[in-house]
Amino acid sequence: MAAPLSDGDRRKQISVRGIAGLGDVAEVRKSFNRHLHFTLVKDRNDRNVATPRDYYFALAHTVRDHLVGRWIRTQQHYYEKDPKRIYYLSLEFYMGRTLQNTMVNLGLQNACDEAIYQLGLDLEELEEIEEDAGLGNGGLGRLAACFLDSMATLGLAAYGYGIRYEFGIFNQKIVDGWQVEEADDWLRYGNPWEKARPEYMLPVHFYGRVEHTPEGVKWIDTQVVLAMPYDTPVPGYKNNTVNTMRLWSAKAPNDFNLQEFNMGDYIEAVLDRNLAENISRVLYPNDNFFEGKELRLKQEYFVVAATLQDIIRRFKSSKFGCRDPVRTCFETFPDKVAIQLNDTHPALSIPELMRILVDVEKVDWDKAWEITKRTCAYTNHTVLPEALERWPVSMFEKLLPRHLEIIYALNQMHLDRVAALYPGDIERLRRMSVIEEGPCKRINMAHLCVIGAHAVNGVARIHSDIVRNSVFKDFYELEPEKFQNKTNGITPRRWLLLCNPGLADIIAEKIGEGFITDLSQLKKLLEFIDNEAFIRDVAKVKQENKLKFAAYLEQQYKVKINPTSMFDVQVKRIHEYKRQLLNCLHAITLYNRIRCNPSKPFVPRTIMIGGKAAPGYHMAKMIIKLITSVGEVINNDPYVGDKLKVIFLENYRVSLAEKVIPAADLSQQISTAGTEASGTGNMKFMVNGALTIGTMDGANVEMAEEAGEENLFIFGMRVEDVEALDRKGYNAREYYESLPELRQAIDQISSGFFSPRDPGCFRDVVNMLMHHDRFKVFADYEAYIKCQGQVDQLFMDPREWTRKVIRNIACSGKFSSDRTITEYAREIWGVEPSATAIPPPNLPRN
């Protein structure tokens, strides 16, 4: 393993992440050695051999030992107090790595660092061995992970429920400039953080038929798949609370297809088990795009059916260790259970809860509907029409026949109510129906969520306004009290303390450590905006982060960059609405300016773009190819030298975000106004001391409000300008003909200047920009280029730049997921966060 840090360097490290007592260090060493002893293998000469992965597992198990007692005690505490429980249902949890996050939240990082150092190992190298748990695509899945951290830190009795995908979001390789996908076999070496719970395995039913009998409705002749739960502990920050994320894995029952076996084809019968187990095999890699595949619908029902059985079991038997029903009446269900639907993916919770209450528990229909609505709440994450889930009725009829009947009945009740309030308004009935008529009848899952939930929220103020005034306008007129806003947030533990310890330390020196659980305390930094020593410290931390990231790029990607250049970063999923193309056009424009006047002074820039394209999204893949091709030309042009580099960051993921975000000077948040629901990357950059260039879209609006618009680089059309342009008709050619630099860039792309071996390579990109661009890249080009000139001007004044950085950090407190979750708790779930820590396992409980 590589040489650890020098003593001098180590002594300067991390104060905020947990003070290590000598006893802690000795205990960690002892525990580490014990775990290592049981994982060692023998070599050919019968000697014990330890690989770096053995060291990682030994450390992970050592840290996990500190979790388990707290985990058990937390669950005991919930069973004794019997609080209302929160269930966060999400098809995605983008957790990243767990080791360092757990050490930080338990206050163990320094003890582990010291113990590992004394053993001659390097903690950072061990952390790098861990696989990212990439069970999400982007913002939605990462938000779910931040929310779990905040719910535990706020002492809420909360559970995350999802799917334990065997293969997470694909690994991205760039081959000859093109994205190539590789399966992410993240469980290949085992996962030290999960605990299988076969005793809670549950059946999930598919297909079959519905029988209406005098005793009630029966769903019979179904195919059964078993849902096996795997639990992962989720520790709060230094409060001894450890909540649970429960992920379901599909297992075939033993008698699956055994009629085949009875007919003599035993091999076929066993092979067919795979069909059942495919349900939890792989994450669908689409972000903001609906793919109506049967397997996806199976995944959505699988997680919902297993989770609701689990929720009801826990509701009925609320005593610790007891599985006998204590409650049999469902009157109090909404007082004890809150279900939050993370987008429409778990929307089947609504008809499934109705099915259980009416068919299984024999609750009266109207009472069941009241219980369901009071229990469920829905978060909308997108306004893009192609992202909204609309399932074919024919698929439901085959896969979930009883649920289709329930949805029809719920829709009829809903439409009767609308018809009574708006007599004769047939058009309104059509717009508001859950069932969309047409050549292919479809179920609109967003409409199902809105009628079946007591609260509907958007994820930034501007997005929630669009939800009210446009996406669900008719529903808002019907029930305005349902609609709320909950601006997204990020956890300051991972996105400041863990990924940027240098910055966390200098902040703690000035204002204390309270900001770690109350990010609004960063406001206290406003009094240090003109403090020369603090300005120097902030600039120094940023420069150290840049040097470290430059070294990482050189080691991992064999790319050499200028660490004194402006690090201009856009990392997020590749999508037309996020407008990586606008960034690319700016890079080409800068390149042309350097070529035109090589001796002119120029602010050096390293433009870094990273993100994955959905495998079936042709234009997104073309955008990656264009960025890499432009980089190839610019980076190898001797006229340009160190002034400009364009780097595509391969395989962007949580662990890479933790490295690049603290090093960024400029954060690009440039989606067309009215398309990005919120964004959370924008918040991560802000708290880590990057300045934002962005449109008035998503949470950028509130960031500009908090820090002052003059402290961000805001450009381009506002929502009302985009709407006006839509009414007038957007004509890309007008911009192309009136802006010489834009025309030059497009002509170069078109002529094959960046793809000499395949001159027609980018024909589709140019055709889209000129004739079919829904996101109006050219309309914002001029304002964007001008705004980038202002960025250059400010960057040449390091003191003034750093003052703005400090103001942005000081004003980022609103964007903590702790604030978001506190609002959900009080205004949707009806529970109160608790600042009281649970006693640690070594102390008596009372």
C-alpha positions in Angstrom: 0.0 0.0 0.0 1.1 3.6 -0.6 3.0 5.5 2.1 0.7 7.1 4.6 0.8 10.9 5.2 3.7 12.3 7.1 3.3 12.9 10.9 3.2 16.7 10.3 0.5 16.4 7.7 -1.6 14.1 9.8 -1.4 16.2 12.9 -2.9 19.1 10.9 -5.8 16.9 9.8 -9.5 16.7 10.8 -10.6 18.2 14.0 -14.4 18.4 13.4 -14.9 14.7 12.4 -14.5 13.3 15.9 -11.9 13.7 18.6 -10.0 10.5 19.1 -9.3 9.4 22.6 -6.4 6.9 23.1 -8.8 4.3 24.4 -10.8 4.6 21.2 -7.7 4.1 19.1 -6.6 1.0 21.1 -10.1 -0.5 20.8 -10.3 0.1 17.1 -6.8 -1.5 16.6 -7.8 -4.5 18.6 -11.1 -4.9 16.8 -9.5 -4.4 13.4 -6.9 -7.1 14.1 -9.6 -9.5 15.3 -11.7 -9.1 12.2 -8.6 -9.3 10.0 -7.6 -12.6 11.6 -10.9 -14.2 10.6 -10.7 -13.0 6.9 -7.1 -14.0 6.2 -6.3 -16.7 3.6 -3.2 -18.9 3.4 -0.7 -18.7 0.6 1.2 -21.7 -0.9 3.7 -21.6 1.9 1.0 -21.6 4.6 1.6 -18.0 5.5 -1.3 -15.6 6.3 -1.8 -13.2 3.4 -3.8 -10.0 3.6 -4.9 -8.1 0.5 -6.0 -4.5 0.6 -9.6 -5.7 0.3 -9.1 -7.8 3.5 -8.0 -4.6 5.2 -11.1 -2.7 4.0 -13.4 -5.5 5.2 -11.7 -5.7 8.6 -12.2 -1.9 9.0 -15.8 -2.0 7.7 -16.6 -4.7 10.2 -14.9 -2.8 13.0 -17.0 0.3 12.3 -20.1 -1.8 11.9 -19.6 -3.2 15.4 -20.1 0.3 16.7 -23.4 0.5 14.8 -25.1 -2.7 15.8 -25.7 -2.0 19.5 -27.1 1.5 18.6 -29.2 0.0 15.8 -30.8 -2.6 18.1 -31.3 0.0 20.8 -32.9 2.5 18.4 -35.5 -0.1 17.2 -36.2 -1.0 20.9 -36.7 2.7 21.6 -39.2 3.0 18.8 -41.2 -0.1 19.9 -41.3 1.3 23.5 -42.3 4.8 22.5 -44.5 3.7 19.6 -44.1 6.9 17.6 -45.7 7.6 14.2 -43.4 5.9 11.7 -42.4 7.4 8.4 -42.0 5.2 5.3 -40.0 6.7 2.4 -40.8 4.6 -0.7 -38.3 5.0 -3.5 -37.3 2.9 -6.5 -33.9 4.5 -6.1 -31.4 5.1 -3.3 -28.1 6.5 -4.6 -26.1 5.9 -1.4 -22.5 5.9 -2.7 -20.0 4.6 -0.2 -20.9 3.9 3.5 -17.6 3.5 5.4 -16.5 7.1 5.7 -20.0 8.4 6.2 -20.5 6.0 9.1 -17.2 7.0 10.7 -18.2 10.7 10.4 -21.7 10.2 11.9 -20.4 8.1 14.8 -17.5 10.5 15.5 -15.0 7.7 14.8 -13.1 9.1 11.9 -10.1 10.3 13.9 -9.8 7.2 16.0 -9.9 5.0 12.9 -7.5 7.2 11.1 -5.0 7.0 14.0 -5.4 3.3 14.5 -5.0 2.5 10.8 -1.9 4.8 10.6 -0.4 3.0 13.6 -0.9 -0.3 11.7 1.1 1.1 8.8 -1.9 1.5 6.5 -3.6 4.5 4.8 -7.2 5.1 5.6 -7.9 7.0 2.3 -6.6 4.0 0.3 -8.9 1.6 2.2 -11.9 4.0 1.6 -11.2 3.9 -2.1 -11.6 0.1 -2.2 -15.3 0.3 -1.3 -17.8 0.0 -4.3 -20.3 2.8 -4.7 -23.9 1.6 -4.0 -25.2 3.1 -7.2 -28.9 2.1 -6.8 -30.1 5.3 -8.4 -29.7 7.4 -11.6 -29.1 10.9 -10.3 -30.9 13.6 -8.3 -33.9 11.6 -7.2 -31.9 8.7 -5.8 -29.3 10.9 -4.2 -32.1 13.0 -2.6 -33.5 9.8 -1.1 -30.1 9.1 0.4 -29.7 12.6 1.9 -33.2 12.3 3.3 -32.4 9.1 5.2 -29.4 10.8 6.7 -31.5 13.7 7.9 -34.3 11.6 9.2 -31.9 9.7 11.4 -30.1 12.9 12.5 -33.5 14.4 13.4 -34.5 11.4 15.5 -37.5 10.4 13.3 -38.7 6.8 13.4 -38.2 6.5 9.6 -37.5 3.6 7.2 -36.4 3.8 3.6 -37.9 1.0 1.4 -36.6 0.1 -2.1 -35.1 -2.6 -4.3 -31.7 -4.3 -3.8 -30.7 -4.2 -7.4 -28.0 -6.8 -8.1 -26.7 -4.4 -10.8 -26.9 -0.7 -10.1 -26.4 2.2 -12.5 -24.0 1.0 -15.2 -20.3 1.9 -15.2 -19.5 4.3 -18.0 -16.4 3.7 -20.1 -15.4 6.2 -22.8 -14.0 4.4 -25.8 -12.9 6.5 -28.8 -15.0 9.3 -27.4 -18.2 7.2 -27.2 -20.0 6.1 -24.0 -19.9 2.3 -23.5 -21.9 0.8 -20.7 -20.6 -2.0 -18.4 -22.7 -3.8 -15.8 -22.1 -2.6 -12.2 -21.5 -5.8 -10.3 -21.3 -3.9 -7.0 -22.1 -7.0 -4.8 -19.3 -9.0 -6.4 -17.1 -9.0 -3.2 -20.0 -8.9 -0.8 -21.5 -6.0 1.1 -20.4 -5.6 4.7 -23.2 -3.1 5.5 -26.3 -5.2 4.8 -28.0 -7.8 6.9 -30.2 -10.4 5.2 -33.5 -10.9 7.1 -35.0 -14.2 5.7 -37.3 -14.4 8.7 -39.3 -11.5 7.2 -39.5 -12.9 3.7 -42.9 -12.1 2.1 -44.9 -13.3 -0.9 -45.8 -11.0 -3.8 -48.5 -12.0 -6.3 -48.7 -11.3 -10.1 -51.1 -12.3 -12.9 -54.0 -14.5 -12.0 -57.7 -13.5 -12.2 -60.3 -11.8 -10.0 -63.3 -13.7 -8.5 -66.2 -11.8 -6.9 -67.8 -14.0 -4.3 -70.4 -13.4 -1.5 -67.5 -13.4 1.0 -65.7 -10.6 -1.0 -63.3 -10.2 -3.8 -60.5 -12.8 -4.3 -57.4 -12.5 -6.5 -56.6 -16.1 -7.4 -54.4 -18.3 -9.6 -51.5 -15.9 -9.1 -47.8 -16.4 -9.7 -45.9 -15.9 -6.5 -42.4 -14.3 -6.1 -40.8 -14.0 -2.7 -39.4 -10.7 -1.4 -36.3 -11.2 0.8 -35.4 -8.1 2.8 -31.8 -6.9 3.3 -31.4 -4.2 6.0 -28.7 -1.5 6.0 -28.2 0.7 9.1 -28.5 4.5 8.6 -26.8 6.4 11.4 -27.8 9.9 12.5 -25.1 12.4 13.4 -23.7 11.7 16.9 -27.2 11.0 18.4 -26.9 7.2 18.7 -30.0 6.9 16.4 -29.6 4.2 13.7 -32.5 3.9 11.3 -33.1 1.2 8.7 -33.1 1.1 4.9 -34.8 -2.1 3.9 -34.2 -3.2 0.3 -36.1 -6.2 -1.2 -34.5 -8.9 -3.3 -36.7 -11.2 -5.5 -36.5 -15.0 -4.9 -38.3 -17.7 -6.6 -40.4 -20.0 -4.3 -39.2 -23.6 -4.2 -42.2 -24.9 -6.0 -41.8 -22.3 -8.8 -42.8 -24.0 -12.1 -42.4 -27.5 -10.6 -45.1 -28.8 -12.9 -42.3 -28.7 -15.5 -40.3 -30.9 -13.1 -43.2 -33.3 -12.7 -43.3 -33.6 -16.5 -39.6 -34.6 -16.4 -37.9 -31.3 -17.2 -36.2 -30.5 -13.9 -33.4 -28.4 -15.5 -36.0 -26.1 -17.3 -37.9 -25.7 -14.0 -34.8 -24.6 -12.1 -33.7 -22.3 -15.0 -37.1 -20.7 -14.9 -36.5 -19.5 -11.4 -34.4 -16.8 -13.0 -37.5 -15.2 -14.5 -38.8 -14.6 -11.0 -35.5 -13.4 -9.7 -35.0 -11.0 -12.7 -37.3 -8.5 -10.9 -34.5 -7.2 -8.7 -31.7 -7.9 -11.1 -31.0 -4.4 -12.6 -31.8 -0.7 -12.1 -33.5 0.9 -15.1 -30.9 3.5 -16.2 -33.4 6.2 -17.3 -33.5 9.7 -15.7 -36.5 11.9 -16.5 -37.7 9.4 -19.1 -40.5 6.8 -18.8 -39.9 3.4 -20.3 -43.1 1.3 -20.3 -41.6 -2.1 -19.9 -43.5 -4.9 -18.1 -40.4 -5.7 -16.0 -40.4 -2.1 -14.7 -44.0 -2.3 -13.7 -43.2 -5.6 -11.9 -40.4 -3.9 -10.0 -42.8 -1.1 -9.0 -45.4 -3.5 -7.7 -42.9 -5.8 -6.1 -41.4 -3.1 -3.8 -44.9 -1.7 -3.0 -46.5 -5.1 -2.2 -43.7 -6.3 0.0 -43.4 -2.9 1.8 -47.1 -2.6 2.6 -47.2 -6.1 4.1 -44.2 -5.1 6.2 -45.8 -1.8 7.3 -49.0 -3.5 8.2 -47.2 -6.2 10.2 -45.3 -3.5 12.1 -48.5 -1.5 12.7 -50.3 -4.5 14.1 -47.6 -5.8 16.4 -45.9 -2.8 17.8 -44.1 -4.5 20.7 -40.4 -5.2 20.3 -39.7 -8.8 19.3 -43.4 -9.6 19.2 -45.1 -10.7 16.0 -48.6 -11.2 17.4 -51.1 -8.6 16.4 -51.7 -5.9 19.1 -53.8 -3.7 16.9 -56.6 -5.1 14.8 -58.6 -1.9 14.0 -57.3 0.4 11.2 -58.9 3.6 12.4 -55.6 4.7 13.9 -53.5 3.7 10.8 -52.9 7.2 9.5 -52.0 8.4 13.0 -49.2 5.8 13.2 -48.1 5.5 9.6 -47.0 8.1 7.0 -46.1 6.9 3.5 -44.1 9.3 1.3 -44.1 8.4 -2.5 -40.8 9.5 -4.1 -42.2 10.4 -7.5 -44.9 8.2 -9.2 -42.7 5.0 -9.2 -44.3 3.7 -5.9 -47.8 5.0 -7.0 -49.2 1.5 -6.8 -49.1 1.9 -3.0 -52.5 3.6 -3.3 -54.5 0.8 -5.0 -52.5 -1.8 -3.1 -53.3 -0.3 0.3 -57.0 -0.2 -0.8 -56.8 -3.8 -1.9 -55.4 -4.9 1.5 -57.9 -2.9 3.5 -61.0 -3.8 1.5 -60.3 -7.4 0.3 -58.1 -8.7 3.1 -58.9 -6.7 6.2 -62.6 -6.2 5.2 -62.6 -2.5 5.9 -65.6 -0.6 4.3 -64.6 1.0 0.9 -65.2 4.6 1.9 -63.4 4.2 5.2 -60.5 2.5 3.4 -60.3 5.4 0.9 -60.2 7.9 3.8 -57.4 5.9 5.5 -55.4 5.6 2.3 -55.6 9.3 1.5 -54.6 10.3 5.0 -51.6 7.9 5.0 -50.1 8.7 1.5 -48.3 11.8 0.3 -46.7 12.4 -3.1 -43.6 14.3 -4.2 -43.5 15.4 -7.9 -40.0 15.5 -9.3 -40.4 16.6 -12.9 -42.5 18.7 -15.3 -41.1 17.0 -18.5 -44.0 15.3 -20.2 -41.8 12.4 -21.4 -41.0 11.6 -17.8 -44.6 11.1 -16.6 -45.6 7.4 -16.1 -48.6 6.4 -18.2 -49.0 2.6 -18.2 -51.1 0.7 -20.8 -54.3 -0.6 -19.3 -53.8 -3.9 -21.2 -50.5 -4.5 -19.2 -52.4 -3.9 -15.9 -55.2 -6.2 -17.0 -52.7 -9.0 -17.4 -50.3 -8.3 -14.5 -52.4 -6.7 -11.8 -56.1 -7.4 -12.7 -57.4 -6.5 -9.2 -55.5 -3.3 -9.1 -57.0 -2.3 -12.4 -60.5 -2.8 -11.0 -59.7 -0.7 -8.0 -58.2 2.1 -10.1 -61.3 2.2 -12.3 -63.5 2.4 -9.2 -61.4 5.2 -7.6 -61.4 7.1 -10.9 -65.2 6.8 -11.2 -65.6 8.3 -7.6 -63.2 11.1 -8.5 -64.9 11.9 -11.8 -68.4 11.9 -10.2 -67.1 14.5 -7.7 -65.6 16.6 -10.5 -68.8 16.4 -12.6 -70.9 17.5 -9.6 -68.7 20.6 -9.1 -68.3 21.4 -12.8 -71.5 20.2 -14.5 -71.3 19.8 -18.3 -67.5 20.4 -18.4 -66.6 17.3 -20.4 -63.2 18.6 -21.3 -62.2 19.0 -17.7 -63.3 15.4 -16.9 -61.1 14.2 -19.8 -58.1 16.2 -18.5 -58.5 15.1 -14.9 -59.3 11.4 -15.5 -56.8 8.8 -14.2 -57.6 6.8 -17.3 -56.5 8.4 -20.6 -58.7 7.3 -23.5 -57.1 6.8 -27.0 -55.9 4.1 -29.3 -53.9 2.8 -26.3 -55.8 3.3 -23.1 -53.4 4.4 -20.4 -53.3 4.9 -16.6 -51.9 8.3 -15.7 -49.9 7.5 -12.5 -49.4 11.2 -11.5 -53.2 11.7 -11.5 -53.6 8.6 -9.4 -51.0 10.0 -6.9 -52.8 13.3 -6.7 -56.2 11.9 -6.0 -54.9 9.3 -3.5 -52.6 11.6 -1.4 -53.4 14.2 1.2 -50.4 16.2 0.2 -48.7 16.9 -3.1 -45.4 18.8 -3.2 -42.9 20.1 -5.7 -39.2 20.3 -4.8 -38.4 24.0 -5.3 -40.6 27.1 -5.1 -40.6 27.8 -8.8 -41.3 24.1 -9.5 -44.2 24.0 -7.1 -45.7 27.0 -8.7 -45.5 25.3 -12.1 -47.1 22.2 -10.6 -50.0 24.3 -9.3 -50.4 26.6 -12.3 -49.7 24.2 -15.1 -49.1 20.5 -14.6 -51.9 19.9 -12.1 -53.8 23.1 -12.6 -57.3 21.4 -12.6 -56.5 19.4 -9.5 -55.2 22.5 -7.7 -58.5 24.3 -8.4 -60.3 21.3 -7.0 -58.2 20.9 -3.8 -55.8 23.9 -3.3 -55.1 22.9 0.3 -53.3 19.7 -0.9 -50.5 21.5 -2.7 -47.2 22.5 -1.0 -43.6 23.3 -1.7 -40.7 21.5 -0.1 -37.4 22.9 -1.5 -34.8 20.1 -1.7 -31.7 20.0 0.4 -28.5 18.1 0.8 -26.9 16.5 4.0 -24.1 18.7 5.3 -22.5 15.6 6.8 -21.5 14.0 3.5 -21.5 17.2 1.4 -19.3 19.3 3.6 -17.8 17.5 6.6 -16.9 14.3 4.7 -15.9 15.6 1.3 -14.4 18.9 2.3 -12.8 18.5 5.8 -10.4 21.5 5.2 -13.3 23.9 4.7 -15.3 22.4 7.6 -12.4 22.9 9.9 -11.8 26.6 9.1 -15.6 27.2 9.4 -15.6 25.4 12.8 -12.7 27.5 14.0 -14.7 30.7 13.4 -18.3 29.7 14.4 -18.1 26.4 16.3 -19.5 23.0 15.2 -23.2 23.8 15.5 -23.5 24.2 11.7 -23.1 20.5 11.2 -26.7 19.9 12.4 -28.0 23.4 11.9 -26.7 24.7 8.6 -28.4 28.1 9.0 -25.6 28.9 11.5 -23.3 29.4 8.5 -24.9 32.9 8.4 -22.4 33.8 11.2 -19.7 33.7 8.5 -21.1 37.0 7.1 -19.1 38.9 9.7 -15.9 37.4 8.3 -16.4 38.5 4.6 -13.8 41.2 5.0 -11.5 39.3 7.4 -8.3 39.1 5.5 -7.0 36.0 7.4 -10.3 34.1 6.7 -10.3 35.2 3.0 -6.8 33.7 2.8 -7.8 30.5 4.6 -10.8 29.9 2.3 -8.7 30.5 -0.8 -6.0 28.2 0.5 -8.4 25.4 1.2 -9.8 25.7 -2.4 -6.3 25.7 -3.9 -5.4 22.5 -1.9 -8.6 20.8 -3.1 -7.7 21.8 -6.7 -4.2 20.4 -6.4 -5.5 17.2 -4.9 -8.1 16.8 -7.7 -5.5 17.6 -10.4 -3.3 14.8 -8.9 -6.2 12.4 -8.9 -7.0 13.2 -12.6 -3.4 12.7 -13.5 -3.3 9.3 -11.7 -6.7 8.0 -12.8 -7.3 9.5 -16.2 -3.7 10.3 -17.2 -4.7 13.9 -17.8 -2.5 16.8 -16.8 -4.3 20.1 -16.0 -3.2 23.5 -14.8 -4.2 23.7 -11.1 -4.2 27.5 -11.1 -6.7 27.6 -13.9 -10.4 28.2 -13.2 -12.1 24.8 -12.6 -15.3 25.2 -14.5 -17.5 22.2 -13.7 -20.8 20.8 -15.0 -21.5 17.3 -13.6 -25.0 15.8 -13.9 -26.9 13.4 -16.0 -26.5 14.1 -19.8 -29.8 15.4 -21.0 -30.9 18.0 -23.6 -32.7 20.1 -21.0 -29.6 20.4 -18.8 -27.9 22.0 -21.9 -24.4 20.5 -21.8 -24.5 21.7 -25.5 -24.5 25.4 -24.4 -21.4 24.7 -22.3 -19.8 23.0 -25.3 -20.5 25.9 -27.5 -18.9 28.2 -25.0 -15.7 26.0 -25.0 -15.6 26.2 -28.9 -16.1 30.0 -28.7 -13.2 30.4 -26.3 -11.1 28.2 -28.5 -11.8 30.3 -31.5 -11.0 33.4 -29.6 -7.6 32.0 -28.6 -6.8 30.9 -32.1 -7.8 34.3 -33.5 -5.5 36.2 -31.1 -3.0 33.8 -29.3 -1.0 36.6 -27.6 -4.1 38.3 -26.0 -4.2 37.8 -22.2 -6.7 35.0 -21.3 -8.1 33.7 -18.0 -7.0 30.0 -18.1 -9.9 27.5 -17.7 -10.3 23.8 -17.3 -13.8 22.9 -18.4 -14.9 19.6 -16.9 -18.2 18.0 -17.9 -19.3 14.6 -16.5 -22.4 12.5 -16.4 -24.0 9.4 -17.8 -26.4 9.2 -20.7 -29.3 6.7 -20.6 -28.2 3.8 -22.9 -31.1 4.3 -25.3 -30.9 8.1 -25.4 -29.2 8.7 -28.8 -28.9 12.5 -28.5 -27.4 12.3 -25.0 -24.8 9.9 -26.3 -24.0 12.2 -29.3 -23.5 15.1 -26.8 -20.9 13.0 -25.0 -19.2 12.2 -28.3 -19.2 15.9 -29.2 -17.7 17.0 -25.9 -14.9 14.4 -26.1 -14.2 15.4 -29.8 -14.0 19.1 -29.0 -11.7 18.2 -26.1 -9.5 16.2 -28.3 -9.0 19.1 -30.7 -8.6 21.8 -28.0 -6.3 19.8 -25.7 -3.9 18.9 -28.5 -3.6 22.4 -30.1 -0.2 23.9 -29.3 -1.6 27.4 -29.8 -3.9 26.8 -26.8 -1.4 25.3 -24.4 -2.4 25.7 -20.7 -5.1 28.3 -21.4 -8.0 26.0 -22.1 -8.7 22.3 -21.5 -11.9 20.4 -22.0 -12.1 17.2 -19.9 -14.9 14.7 -19.9 -15.1 13.1 -16.4 -15.7 9.4 -17.1 -18.1 7.4 -14.9 -19.4 10.3 -12.8 -20.8 8.9 -9.5 -21.2 9.8 -5.8 -17.6 9.1 -4.9 -16.3 11.1 -7.8 -18.7 14.0 -6.9 -17.1 14.0 -3.4 -13.7 14.8 -5.1 -14.7 17.2 -7.8 -17.2 19.4 -6.0 -14.8 20.7 -3.3 -12.3 21.6 -6.1 -14.7 23.5 -8.4 -14.5 27.3 -8.8 -17.5 27.6 -11.1 -20.7 25.5 -11.0 -22.8 25.4 -14.2 -26.5 25.1 -13.6 -27.8 26.2 -17.1 -31.0 24.3 -17.8 -33.8 26.1 -19.7 -35.9 28.1 -17.3 -38.9 26.0 -16.2 -37.4 22.5 -16.8 -35.2 21.6 -13.8 -37.5 20.8 -10.9 -34.9 21.7 -8.3 -31.3 20.4 -8.7 -29.2 19.5 -5.7 -25.8 19.6 -7.3 -26.2 23.4 -7.4 -26.5 23.3 -3.6 -23.4 21.0 -3.1 -21.3 23.4 -5.1 -22.6 26.4 -3.2 -21.8 25.1 0.2 -18.3 24.0 -1.0 -17.4 27.4 -2.2 -18.0 27.4 -6.0 -19.8 30.3 -7.6 -22.8 29.5 -9.8 -23.4 30.5 -13.4 -27.0 29.7 -14.0 -30.5 30.4 -15.3 -33.4 31.3 -13.0 -34.5 27.7 -12.8 -35.2 25.2 -10.0 -33.5 26.0 -6.7 -31.1 28.5 -8.4 -33.9 31.0 -7.9 -33.9 30.5 -4.1 -30.0 30.4 -4.1 -30.0 33.8 -5.8 -32.5 35.0 -3.3 -30.5 33.8 -0.3 -27.1 35.1 -1.4 -28.2 38.1 -3.5 -28.5 37.8 -7.3 -25.3 39.9 -7.7 -23.3 37.1 -6.0 -24.3 34.5 -8.6 -23.8 34.8 -12.4 -27.5 34.8 -13.5 -28.2 35.0 -17.2 -30.8 34.2 -19.9 -34.5 33.8 -20.2 -36.9 33.5 -17.3 -39.9 31.2 -17.3 -42.2 33.9 -18.7 -39.6 34.7 -21.5 -39.6 31.0 -22.5 -43.4 31.0 -22.6 -43.4 34.2 -24.7 -40.9 32.6 -27.1 -43.1 29.5 -27.4 -46.1 31.6 -28.3 -44.1 33.6 -30.9 -42.3 30.5 -32.2 -38.6 29.8 -31.6 -36.6 30.1 -34.8 -33.0 28.9 -34.2 -31.8 30.2 -37.6 -32.4 33.8 -36.6 -29.8 33.4 -33.8 -27.5 31.5 -36.1 -27.5 34.2 -38.7 -27.2 37.2 -36.3 -24.4 35.9 -34.0 -21.1 35.4 -35.9 -19.4 33.4 -33.1 -22.4 31.0 -32.8 -22.5 30.5 -36.5 -18.7 29.8 -36.6 -19.1 27.2 -33.8 -22.0 25.4 -35.5 -20.3 25.5 -38.9 -17.2 23.9 -37.4 -19.3 21.1 -35.7 -21.2 20.7 -39.0 -18.2 20.6 -41.3 -16.3 17.9 -39.4 -13.7 20.2 -37.9 -14.0 18.3 -34.6 -14.5 14.9 -36.3 -12.1 14.9 -39.3 -12.3 11.1 -39.7 -16.1 11.2 -39.9 -17.2 14.7 -41.1 -20.9 13.9 -40.8 -20.6 12.5 -37.3 -22.6 15.4 -35.7 -25.2 15.8 -38.3 -28.0 14.8 -35.9 -26.8 17.3 -33.2 -26.7 20.2 -35.7 -30.1 19.2 -37.1 -31.6 19.1 -33.6 -30.2 22.5 -32.6 -31.3 24.1 -35.9 -34.8 22.6 -36.2 -36.1 20.6 -33.2 -34.5 22.2 -30.1 -37.2 22.1 -27.4 -34.7 23.7 -24.9 -33.7 26.7 -27.0 -29.9 26.6 -26.6 -29.3 29.4 -29.2 -31.8 31.8 -27.5 -29.6 31.9 -24.4 -26.2 31.7 -26.1 -25.5 35.4 -26.3 -26.4 36.1 -22.7 -24.4 33.1 -21.6 -21.2 34.1 -23.4 -21.5 37.6 -22.0 -22.0 36.3 -18.5 -19.0 34.1 -18.8 -17.0 37.2 -19.6 -18.1 38.6 -16.2 -16.9 35.3 -14.6 -13.5 35.9 -16.2 -13.4 39.5 -15.0 -14.1 38.5 -11.4 -11.7 35.5 -11.4 -8.9 38.0 -12.1 -9.6 39.6 -8.8 -9.0 36.7 -6.3 -9.8 38.7 -3.2 -13.2 39.8 -4.6 -13.9 36.3 -5.9 -13.2 34.8 -2.5 -15.4 37.3 -0.8 -18.3 36.2 -3.0 -17.5 32.6 -2.3 -17.7 33.3 1.5 -21.0 35.1 1.0 -22.4 32.1 -0.9 -21.2 29.6 1.8 -22.7 31.8 4.5 -26.1 31.9 2.7 -26.3 28.2 1.8 -27.9 27.2 5.2 -31.4 27.0 3.7 -30.3 24.1 1.5 -29.8 21.5 4.2 -31.9 18.4 3.9 -32.4 18.7 7.7 -34.5 21.9 7.0 -36.4 20.0 4.2 -37.1 17.0 6.3 -38.2 19.2 9.3 -40.8 20.8 6.9 -42.0 17.4 5.7 -42.2 16.2 9.3 -44.3 19.1 10.5 -46.4 20.0 7.5 -47.0 16.6 5.8 -46.3 13.7 8.2 -47.5 15.3 11.4 -44.5 14.4 13.6 -41.9 16.5 15.4 -38.2 16.1 15.0 -36.3 15.3 18.3 -32.9 16.7 19.3 -32.7 14.2 22.2 -30.0 11.6 21.7 -30.7 7.9 22.5 -28.4 6.7 25.3 -25.4 4.8 23.8 -25.4 1.0 24.2 -22.9 1.1 27.1 -25.2 3.1 29.3 -28.6 2.1 30.8 -31.6 3.0 28.7 -33.5 5.0 31.3 
